Amino acid sequence: MHPEPLFKIGNSGIYAYGICMAVGIIMCFLFLLFTMWKMKFNEEATDKILIIGIFGTGFGIFAAMLFQSVYDFIANPEDGFSLGGMTFIGGLIGGVVSFLCVYWLYIYVIAPRTKIKLLQNNMNATLTDALPFIPIGIVIAHAFGRLGCLFGGCCYGKPAPDGVFGLPCSAPYGTQLPTLVIPTQLYECLFLVFLAAVMMILYFKFSFYSGFGLYAVAYGVWRFGIEYVRGDYRGELFPGASLYPSQIWSIVMIVLGFGYFFLQKYVLAKHMKHPELHSEKKEEEVKGDSVAA
């Protein structure tokens, strides 16, 4: 593990955790950019969804710190409230909510009323067309983030029992744990890589559009279980609660995930524009006109 800076630029240290997090975000947006190109999103739809996505990512990072700070304050109110640390599920909630709020504000408030051409809505796809593959990008970023946790020495597991694979892991603030620990970060990274691969196959090969539902249920179940072998401090959501904060949110994710399957089938599917299908029809019409001529 490498919780110390890899190198310094001036007085600022560059950490492996930060590099993994940055690479994950970049890979996420590259995947989204590629998929929107492949699915024939026009330039305006691509640009506006990505721009709102960048805002959601920034707010999600802030929400991740805010949620963890609240957990810490609930667990130890005598220490006061200070912004620090991060929890992924808090970042996911903040990022998704802020993305949806800004998107709906643009679609239903700004675009219908503005006379500025740049802000008018001429997108050939809606958010319902992007929702099936956006969670794949999130999973990619999350996998790199967990790899960063492995390097940074946070989110580690409990001491590894005899006969169980363990890794020496540095605890926060550079202190060394005395025993080998269960590498929960590595296991979660591998799980997320596998989940991303499955979601890609389902979307691109089988046109599976309930990606958010699959992600919420699969990760919710995984996160609920792995919390039992985590060994790091994670704060409290409710004083004296028997479940960890992430386990409570995992239950919420699982319930919402199952609900999303029905939402996609009976509501969202009716609002999809399917730009890739319209593009194929236009190409066939052009070919037909060429043959007729």
Stockholm file with secondary structure:
# STOCKHOLM 1.0

chainA/1-293         MHPEPLFKIGNSGIYAYGICMAVGIIMCFLFLLFTMWKMKFNEEATDKILIIGIFGTGFGIFAAMLFQSVYDFIANPEDGFSLGGMTFIGGLIGGVVSFLCVYWLYIYVIAPRTKIKLLQNNMNATLTDALPFIPIGIVIAHAFGRLGCLFGGCCYGKPAPDGVFGLPCSAPYGTQLPTLVIPTQLYECLFLVFLAAVMMILYFKFSFYSGFGLYAVAYGVWRFGIEYVRGDYRGELFPGASLYPSQIWSIVMIVLGFGYFFLQKYVLAKHMKHPELHSEKKEEEVKGDSVAA
#=GR chainA/1-293 SS CCCSCSEEETTEEECHHHHHHHHHHHHHHHHHHHHHHHTTCCHHHHHHHHHHHHHHHHHHHHHHHHHHHHHHHHHCGGGCCCCCCCCHHHHHHHHHHHHHHHHHHIIIIITTTCCCGGGSCCCSSCHHHHTTTHHHHHHHHHHHHHHHHHHHTCSCBCBCCTTSCCBCCBCGGGCBCSSCBCCHHHHHHHHHHHHHHHHHHHHHHHCCCCHHHHHHHHHHHHHHHHGGGBCSCCCCSSTTCSSCHHHHHHHHHHHHHHHHHHHHHHTGGGGCCCHHHHHHHHHHHHHHHHHHC
#=GC SS_cons         CCCSCSEEETTEEECHHHHHHHHHHHHHHHHHHHHHHHTTCCHHHHHHHHHHHHHHHHHHHHHHHHHHHHHHHHHCGGGCCCCCCCCHHHHHHHHHHHHHHHHHHIIIIITTTCCCGGGSCCCSSCHHHHTTTHHHHHHHHHHHHHHHHHHHTCSCBCBCCTTSCCBCCBCGGGCBCSSCBCCHHHHHHHHHHHHHHHHHHHHHHHCCCCHHHHHHHHHHHHHHHHGGGBCSCCCCSSTTCSSCHHHHHHHHHHHHHHHHHHHHHHTGGGGCCCHHHHHHHHHHHHHHHHHHC
//
